[in-house]
Amino acid sequence: MLATVQSCAVVGLEGLPIAVEVDVSRGTAGRVTLVGLPDAAVRESLERVRSALLNSGFYFTRQRLTVNLAPADVRKVGPVYDLPIAVGLLLATGQLEAELDDAMFMGELSLDGSVRHVSGVLPLACLARQQGTRRLFVPAVDAPEAALIPNVAVYPIDSLTQLLNHLTGQIPLRPLIPTVVPDSVRSPLDYAADFCHIKGQAHAKRALEVAASGGHNILLSGPPGSGKTLMARSMPSILPRMMLDEQLEVTTVYSVADQLPRDTPLLQHRPFRAPHHTISHAGLIGGGSWPRPGEASLAHRGLLYLDEIVEFSGRCLETLRQPLEDKMVTIARARGSITFPANFMLIGSMNPCPCGNASDPGRECTCSPATISRYQQRLSGPLMDRFDMHLEVPRLEWEKLSSDRLAEPSEAIRERVERARRIQQGRFEHLPHIKSNADMGVAEIRQFCQIETESQMLLKAATQQMQLSARGYHRVLKLARTIADLDEKPVIGTVHIAEALQYRQRRIN
């Protein structure tokens, strides 16, 4: 007897429908065949299904068993097919009679028949809605995540016995109530660092406010202990809140990467990723034999902080150039290519030289000019050109360091940032792929970055004197547009161009 159960495979961030076909027929007794390009975890699923059925009070067929995962040209990864295979086997052997044409299953089985957590439930729910599937059966721990998608009845399953009792009508289950949180509902803000604890550095905090308002990349340079790391780790506290569509994007990435906290079905705070400089290329960009999201994608709609950026390998840094421009990561393999989103703010910090004292007037630098030059050249010109802002952070003076007075809190700065972002939301209302000024392309710059006549003369002189590239010229305009938004000015003025130019440097001095 043949039975077919619907499931899902996750390719990149998208769900792909998988038909689990189970056939029980006469033939060599006990012969079991699993086909459909399964990996090792999928091939082992039949042993888990066998024990789960026996320990749940069912029997495992002794006839010839063939399980096909269609389409056969898509590689099947992970233990997510345990539950659909078990349901298909029960249907094929006559132990279960139910209409499952409108149902989809996903879950790992333990040997006692309980259903365990699996990754990628959110893409499964999205696929179910696209295909018009009415019922979705997932592990109970993953049900709140699947319930983020409306118009799909999500049933939380704890065990195989519970599922069979529901399908036979003995003990019906209630679908989980959708957990979508409206934009008007704000979760409490709790950040590890606040701008009120940053002593002095008024110009640096102003630059960080501008960067947060427009989503601009920024490079911090200064001697050790000047506060670069504290500033970077305080940045999440002034970033604007994510809209619901952004929350779902970020949650999908973390669901596929299996890094979604169990008690947090929907991520509402912008991610902050700070990998160590020993990270591999695949860990930063993503990759593997079956590609997975890297730190660049896990920082989507948030911050990627590279502390001591010059210590990262040159290969890792250079591969960031394409995501910084295209806002996505494309990983190509022999069997095809997969694209992950990677629209993040990049914050880098570095010392001006190996000893760290080249820019400190109070301490003597022990590095030779050649050593300093080699150290700074670890960041290539094209990569430096992708930083909208270059900021030098000096060492703090004793009077400011020892002061007990708190600085302006992050809450006050965030209000100004969100006000500027609301202006940008209105500007890009009909351009859904653009969320901030940093996302603008050449066409949008021409349309929205209108400057005064006097400002054009200043920008022309600066472009010639600083030898700005076309990319550098456009980044200056985008940065000036953000500064004008903070001033709530519709047209970019001379003062906005002047401030944007002071952040533009080719090399750290």
C-alpha positions as CSV (number, residue, x, y, z in Angstrom):
1,M,0.0,0.0,0.0
2,L,1.3,3.5,-0.9
3,A,0.9,6.6,1.3
4,T,2.1,10.1,0.7
5,V,2.7,12.8,3.4
6,Q,3.8,16.4,2.8
7,S,6.9,17.9,4.4
8,C,9.4,20.5,3.6
9,A,13.1,21.1,2.9
10,V,14.9,24.4,3.6
11,V,17.1,25.6,0.8
12,G,18.8,28.8,1.8
13,L,16.0,30.7,3.5
14,E,13.2,29.3,1.4
15,G,11.0,26.2,2.0
16,L,10.8,23.6,-0.8
17,P,7.9,21.1,-0.7
18,I,8.9,17.5,-0.2
19,A,6.6,14.5,-0.7
20,V,7.4,11.6,1.6
21,E,6.2,8.5,-0.2
22,V,6.0,5.3,1.8
23,D,5.3,2.0,0.1
24,V,4.7,-1.3,1.8
25,S,4.7,-4.3,-0.6
26,R,5.4,-8.0,-0.8
27,G,9.0,-8.9,-1.3
28,T,12.1,-9.7,0.7
29,A,10.9,-9.6,4.4
30,G,12.5,-6.8,6.4
31,R,14.1,-5.1,3.4
32,V,14.1,-1.4,3.9
33,T,15.1,1.1,1.2
34,L,15.3,4.9,1.6
35,V,15.9,6.9,-1.6
36,G,15.7,10.6,-2.6
37,L,19.2,11.9,-2.0
38,P,19.2,11.7,1.8
39,D,22.2,12.6,4.0
40,A,23.4,10.5,6.9
41,A,20.9,12.0,9.4
42,V,18.0,11.1,7.1
43,R,19.3,7.6,6.4
44,E,19.3,7.0,10.1
45,S,15.7,8.2,10.5
46,L,14.3,4.7,9.8
47,E,15.9,3.3,12.9
48,R,14.5,6.2,15.0
49,V,11.1,5.7,13.4
50,R,11.2,1.9,14.1
51,S,12.0,2.4,17.8
52,A,9.5,5.3,18.2
53,L,6.6,3.2,16.7
54,L,7.4,0.2,18.8
55,N,7.7,2.2,22.1
56,S,4.5,4.0,21.2
57,G,2.4,0.9,21.0
58,F,2.5,0.4,17.2
59,Y,4.2,-2.2,15.0
60,F,6.9,-1.8,12.4
61,T,6.1,-3.7,9.2
62,R,8.1,-6.8,8.3
63,Q,7.2,-6.5,4.6
64,R,9.4,-4.8,2.1
65,L,9.4,-1.0,2.8
66,T,10.4,1.7,0.4
67,V,10.6,5.4,1.4
68,N,11.1,8.0,-1.4
69,L,11.7,11.7,-0.7
70,A,10.6,13.6,-3.8
71,P,11.9,15.5,-5.7
72,A,14.9,13.2,-5.8
73,D,17.3,15.8,-7.1
74,V,17.1,17.9,-3.9
75,R,19.4,16.9,-1.1
76,K,17.5,16.1,2.1
77,V,19.4,17.2,5.3
78,G,18.7,16.6,9.0
79,P,16.2,14.6,11.0
80,V,13.2,16.7,10.1
81,Y,11.6,13.9,8.1
82,D,11.2,11.5,11.0
83,L,7.6,12.5,11.8
84,P,6.3,12.5,8.2
85,I,8.0,9.1,7.6
86,A,6.3,7.7,10.7
87,V,2.9,9.1,9.7
88,G,3.3,7.7,6.2
89,L,4.3,4.3,7.5
90,L,1.2,4.2,9.8
91,L,-1.0,5.1,6.8
92,A,0.6,2.5,4.5
93,T,0.2,-0.3,7.1
94,G,-3.4,0.6,7.9
95,Q,-2.7,1.6,11.5
96,L,-4.0,5.1,10.7
97,E,-6.9,6.2,8.6
98,A,-7.0,10.0,8.0
99,E,-7.2,12.5,5.2
100,L,-3.9,14.5,5.2
101,D,-4.0,16.2,1.8
102,D,-4.2,19.6,3.6
103,A,-1.6,18.8,6.2
104,M,2.2,19.2,6.5
105,F,4.5,17.6,9.0
106,M,8.0,18.3,10.3
107,G,9.8,16.9,13.4
108,E,12.5,14.7,14.8
109,L,11.5,11.6,16.8
110,S,13.3,10.3,19.8
111,L,13.3,6.5,20.6
112,D,10.4,6.8,23.0
113,G,8.2,8.5,20.5
114,S,8.5,12.1,21.7
115,V,8.9,14.9,19.1
116,R,12.0,17.0,19.3
117,H,13.0,20.5,18.1
118,V,14.1,21.0,14.5
119,S,15.5,24.1,12.7
120,G,13.9,26.0,9.9
121,V,10.3,25.9,11.1
122,L,9.5,29.4,10.0
123,P,10.3,28.8,6.3
124,L,8.1,25.7,6.6
125,A,5.2,27.8,7.8
126,C,5.8,30.4,5.0
127,L,5.7,27.5,2.5
128,A,2.5,26.1,4.0
129,R,0.7,29.5,3.6
130,Q,1.9,29.9,0.0
131,Q,0.6,26.5,-0.9
132,G,-2.7,26.9,0.9
133,T,-2.0,24.2,3.5
134,R,-4.5,24.4,6.3
135,R,-2.8,22.3,9.0
136,L,0.8,22.3,10.1
137,F,2.1,19.8,12.6
138,V,5.4,20.7,14.3
139,P,7.2,20.0,17.6
140,A,5.6,21.8,20.5
141,V,8.8,23.7,21.3
142,D,8.8,25.1,17.7
143,A,5.0,25.9,17.4
144,P,5.2,29.5,18.7
145,E,7.7,30.2,15.9
146,A,5.5,28.6,13.2
147,A,2.5,30.5,14.6
148,L,4.1,33.8,13.5
149,I,2.7,33.2,10.0
150,P,-1.0,33.9,9.8
151,N,-3.7,31.8,8.0
152,V,-2.2,28.5,9.0
153,A,-3.5,26.3,11.8
154,V,-0.4,25.2,13.8
155,Y,-0.7,22.2,16.0
156,P,2.0,21.7,18.7
157,I,3.0,18.0,18.9
158,D,4.7,16.5,22.0
159,S,4.7,12.8,21.0
160,L,3.7,10.5,18.2
161,T,0.9,9.1,20.4
162,Q,-0.6,12.5,20.9
163,L,-0.5,13.1,17.1
164,L,-2.3,9.8,16.4
165,N,-5.0,10.5,19.0
166,H,-5.6,13.9,17.3
167,L,-5.7,12.5,13.8
168,T,-8.1,9.7,14.8
169,G,-10.4,12.2,16.6
170,Q,-9.9,10.6,20.1
171,I,-8.3,13.6,21.8
172,P,-8.4,16.6,19.4
173,L,-5.8,19.3,19.8
174,R,-6.4,23.0,19.5
175,P,-4.3,25.0,17.1
176,L,-1.9,27.5,18.6
177,I,-3.1,31.1,18.6
178,P,-0.9,33.2,16.3
179,T,1.8,35.1,18.2
180,V,2.4,38.0,15.7
181,V,3.2,41.1,17.7
182,P,2.0,44.4,16.2
183,D,4.4,47.2,15.7
184,S,2.5,49.2,18.3
185,V,3.4,46.6,21.0
186,R,6.9,47.4,22.3
187,S,8.9,44.9,24.2
188,P,10.9,46.4,27.1
189,L,14.4,47.7,26.1
190,D,17.3,46.2,27.9
191,Y,20.8,46.8,26.6
192,A,24.2,45.9,28.1
193,A,25.7,49.3,27.5
194,D,24.3,52.8,27.5
195,F,25.7,56.1,26.0
196,C,25.3,57.8,29.4
197,H,28.4,55.8,30.6
198,I,30.6,57.0,27.8
199,K,32.8,59.8,29.3
200,G,33.5,62.8,27.0
201,Q,34.0,61.9,23.3
202,A,31.2,64.3,22.2
203,H,32.4,64.3,18.6
204,A,32.5,60.5,18.5
205,K,29.0,60.2,19.9
206,R,27.8,62.6,17.4
207,A,29.3,60.5,14.6
208,L,27.7,57.4,16.0
209,E,24.3,59.1,16.1
210,V,24.7,60.0,12.5
211,A,25.7,56.5,11.6
212,A,22.7,55.0,13.4
213,S,20.3,57.5,11.8
214,G,21.2,56.4,8.2
215,G,22.7,52.9,8.7
216,H,26.2,54.0,7.7
217,N,29.4,52.0,8.1
218,I,31.9,53.5,10.5
219,L,35.6,52.8,11.3
220,L,37.0,53.8,14.7
221,S,40.7,54.4,15.2
222,G,42.4,55.4,18.4
223,P,44.8,54.3,21.2
224,P,44.0,51.4,23.4
225,G,41.5,52.3,26.2
226,S,40.0,55.3,24.5
227,G,36.5,53.7,24.5
228,K,36.2,52.3,21.0
229,T,34.8,49.0,22.1
230,L,32.4,50.6,24.6
231,M,31.0,52.9,21.9
232,A,30.5,50.0,19.5
233,R,28.7,47.9,22.1
234,S,26.5,50.8,23.0
235,M,25.3,51.3,19.4
236,P,22.4,48.8,19.7
237,S,20.9,51.1,22.4
238,I,20.4,54.0,20.0
239,L,19.3,52.0,16.9
240,P,15.6,52.4,15.9
241,R,13.2,49.6,16.6
242,M,12.7,47.0,13.9
243,M,9.4,47.0,12.0
244,L,7.4,43.7,11.8
245,D,8.7,42.8,8.4
246,E,12.3,43.3,9.5
247,Q,11.6,41.2,12.6
248,L,10.4,38.3,10.5
249,E,13.4,38.6,8.2
250,V,15.8,38.4,11.1
251,T,13.9,35.6,12.8
252,T,13.9,33.5,9.6
253,V,17.7,33.8,9.3
254,Y,18.2,32.7,13.0
255,S,15.6,29.9,12.5
256,V,17.5,28.4,9.6
257,A,20.8,28.8,11.4
258,D,19.2,27.1,14.5
259,Q,20.2,30.0,16.7
260,L,16.8,31.2,17.7
261,P,16.3,31.2,21.5
262,R,13.7,28.7,22.6
263,D,11.8,31.3,24.6
264,T,11.9,33.9,21.9
265,P,9.9,32.9,18.8
266,L,10.2,36.4,17.3
267,L,13.3,38.5,17.5
268,Q,12.4,42.2,18.2
269,H,15.8,43.7,18.9
270,R,18.4,44.3,16.2
271,P,21.1,41.7,16.2
272,F,24.7,42.6,17.4
273,R,27.4,40.2,16.2
274,A,31.0,40.6,17.3
275,P,33.0,37.6,16.0
276,H,36.6,37.0,17.1
277,H,39.4,37.8,14.6
278,T,40.3,34.1,14.4
279,I,36.9,33.4,12.7
280,S,37.1,31.4,9.4
281,H,35.9,32.6,6.0
282,A,32.9,30.3,6.1
283,G,32.0,31.4,9.6
284,L,32.0,35.1,8.6
285,I,30.4,34.9,5.2
286,G,28.6,31.6,5.4
287,G,29.3,28.3,3.6
288,G,29.9,24.6,4.2
289,S,29.1,21.7,2.0
290,W,25.5,22.6,2.5
291,P,25.7,26.4,2.9
292,R,24.6,27.9,6.2
293,P,24.3,31.6,7.2
294,G,27.5,33.2,8.5
295,E,28.0,36.1,10.9
296,A,27.3,38.6,8.0
297,S,23.8,37.2,7.6
298,L,23.2,36.8,11.3
299,A,23.9,40.5,11.6
300,H,21.1,41.2,9.0
301,R,19.2,44.5,9.9
302,G,21.6,44.9,12.8
303,L,25.3,45.5,13.6
304,L,28.5,43.6,12.6
305,Y,31.3,44.7,14.9
306,L,34.9,43.7,14.0
307,D,37.1,44.6,16.9
308,E,40.8,44.9,16.0
309,I,39.7,44.7,12.3
310,V,43.3,44.6,11.0
311,E,43.8,41.3,12.8
312,F,41.2,39.5,10.7
313,S,42.5,37.6,7.7
314,G,42.7,39.4,4.4
315,R,40.5,36.9,2.7
316,C,37.7,37.4,5.3
317,L,37.9,41.2,5.0
318,E,37.9,41.3,1.2
319,T,34.9,39.0,0.9
320,L,32.9,41.6,2.9
321,R,33.2,44.0,0.0
322,Q,30.4,42.4,-2.0
323,P,27.9,42.1,0.8
324,L,28.5,45.7,1.8
325,E,27.5,46.8,-1.7
326,D,24.8,44.3,-2.6
327,K,23.4,43.7,0.9
328,M,23.3,40.0,0.4
329,V,25.7,37.0,0.3
330,T,25.7,34.5,-2.6
331,I,27.4,31.2,-2.0
332,A,27.9,29.1,-5.2
333,R,28.4,25.4,-5.1
334,A,28.5,22.7,-7.9
335,R,24.9,21.8,-7.2
336,G,23.7,25.4,-7.3
337,S,23.9,28.8,-5.5
338,I,22.2,30.0,-2.4
339,T,21.6,33.6,-1.4
340,F,21.4,34.9,2.2
341,P,20.4,38.5,3.2
342,A,23.3,40.5,4.7
343,N,22.1,44.1,5.1
344,F,24.0,45.2,8.2
345,M,25.9,48.2,9.6
346,L,29.6,47.5,9.8
347,I,31.6,48.9,12.7
348,G,35.3,48.4,12.7
349,S,37.8,49.4,15.4
350,M,41.6,49.5,15.2
351,N,44.7,51.0,16.7
352,P,46.7,53.5,14.6
353,C,49.8,51.3,14.9
354,P,50.9,48.0,16.5
355,C,51.8,49.7,19.8
356,G,48.7,51.9,19.6
357,N,50.4,55.2,20.4
358,A,50.8,56.7,17.0
359,S,47.9,59.2,17.4
360,D,48.4,59.7,21.2
361,P,50.3,63.0,21.9
362,G,50.9,62.0,25.4
363,R,52.8,58.7,24.7
364,E,55.7,57.9,22.5
365,C,55.2,55.6,19.5
366,T,57.8,52.8,19.3
367,C,56.9,51.8,15.7
368,S,58.9,52.7,12.7
369,P,57.1,54.5,9.7
370,A,57.4,51.3,7.6
371,T,55.8,49.2,10.4
372,I,52.9,51.7,10.7
373,S,52.5,51.7,6.9
374,R,52.3,47.9,6.7
375,Y,50.0,47.8,9.7
376,Q,47.5,50.2,8.1
377,Q,47.7,48.7,4.7
378,R,46.1,45.5,6.0
379,L,42.9,47.3,5.1
380,S,42.8,47.6,1.4
381,G,41.7,50.8,-0.4
382,P,38.5,49.3,-1.8
383,L,37.5,48.2,1.7
384,M,38.3,51.6,3.2
385,D,36.3,53.2,0.5
386,R,33.2,51.3,1.8
387,F,33.3,52.9,5.2
388,D,31.1,56.0,5.1
389,M,32.7,57.4,8.2
390,H,36.3,57.4,9.5
391,L,36.6,58.5,13.1
392,E,39.6,59.1,15.2
393,V,39.0,58.5,18.9
394,P,41.5,60.2,21.2
395,R,42.5,59.2,24.7
396,L,40.4,60.6,27.5
397,E,41.7,63.3,29.8
398,W,41.7,62.8,33.6
399,E,39.0,65.5,34.2
400,K,36.5,63.8,32.0
401,L,37.4,60.3,33.0
402,S,37.1,60.9,36.7
403,S,33.9,62.9,36.4
404,D,30.8,61.5,38.1
405,R,28.4,63.3,35.8
406,L,26.4,61.0,33.5
407,A,26.3,61.8,29.8
408,E,23.2,62.0,27.6
409,P,21.4,58.7,27.8
410,S,20.8,56.4,24.9
411,E,17.0,56.9,25.1
412,A,17.3,60.6,24.2
413,I,19.7,59.9,21.3
414,R,17.4,57.1,20.1
415,E,14.5,59.5,19.9
416,R,16.4,61.7,17.4
417,V,17.5,58.7,15.5
418,E,14.0,57.3,15.2
419,R,12.8,60.8,14.1
420,A,15.3,60.8,11.3
421,R,14.3,57.2,10.3
422,R,10.7,58.2,10.1
423,I,11.6,60.9,7.6
424,Q,13.4,58.2,5.6
425,Q,10.5,55.8,5.8
426,G,8.2,58.5,4.3
427,R,10.8,59.2,1.6
428,F,11.1,55.5,0.6
429,E,7.5,54.6,1.1
430,H,7.2,53.3,-2.4
431,L,10.6,51.6,-2.4
432,P,10.2,48.6,0.0
433,H,13.8,47.4,-0.6
434,I,15.2,50.6,0.9
435,K,15.0,51.0,4.6
436,S,17.6,53.8,5.2
437,N,19.7,56.3,3.4
438,A,22.6,53.8,3.3
439,D,20.6,51.5,1.1
440,M,20.1,54.1,-1.7
441,G,21.5,53.3,-5.1
442,V,22.6,55.7,-7.8
443,A,19.1,56.4,-9.0
444,E,17.8,57.1,-5.5
445,I,20.7,59.4,-4.8
446,R,20.0,61.4,-7.9
447,Q,16.3,61.7,-6.9
448,F,16.5,62.4,-3.2
449,C,19.9,64.0,-2.6
450,Q,19.2,67.5,-3.8
451,I,21.8,70.0,-2.7
452,E,22.0,73.8,-2.6
453,T,24.1,75.7,-5.3
454,E,26.7,76.8,-2.7
455,S,27.0,73.2,-1.5
456,Q,27.8,72.0,-5.0
457,M,30.8,74.3,-5.2
458,L,32.1,72.9,-1.9
459,L,31.5,69.3,-2.9
460,K,33.2,69.9,-6.3
461,A,36.3,71.3,-4.6
462,A,36.4,68.5,-2.0
463,T,36.0,65.8,-4.6
464,Q,39.0,67.1,-6.6
465,Q,41.2,67.8,-3.6
466,M,40.4,64.5,-1.8
467,Q,40.4,62.5,-5.0
468,L,37.1,60.9,-4.2
469,S,36.1,57.9,-6.2
470,A,32.6,57.6,-7.6
471,R,31.7,55.4,-4.7
472,G,33.2,57.9,-2.2
473,Y,31.3,60.7,-3.8
474,H,28.0,58.9,-3.6
475,R,28.7,57.9,0.0
476,V,29.3,61.5,1.0
477,L,26.0,62.5,-0.5
478,K,24.2,59.7,1.4
479,L,25.9,60.7,4.6
480,A,25.0,64.4,4.0
481,R,21.4,63.4,3.4
482,T,21.3,61.7,6.8
483,I,22.8,64.8,8.5
484,A,20.1,66.9,6.9
485,D,17.4,64.5,8.1
486,L,18.7,64.9,11.7
487,D,18.2,68.7,11.1
488,E,14.8,68.0,9.5
489,K,15.9,69.9,6.3
490,P,14.5,68.8,3.0
491,V,17.5,70.1,1.0
492,I,21.1,69.3,1.7
493,G,23.0,72.5,2.8
494,T,26.6,73.5,3.0
495,V,26.9,72.7,6.7
496,H,25.7,69.1,6.0
497,I,28.2,68.6,3.2
498,A,31.0,70.0,5.4
499,E,30.2,67.6,8.2
500,A,30.0,64.7,5.9
501,L,33.3,65.5,4.4
502,Q,35.1,65.6,7.7
503,Y,34.3,62.0,8.2
504,R,35.7,61.0,4.8
505,Q,39.4,59.9,5.0
506,R,41.4,57.7,2.8
507,R,43.8,56.5,5.4
508,I,44.2,56.6,9.1
509,N,46.8,59.2,10.1
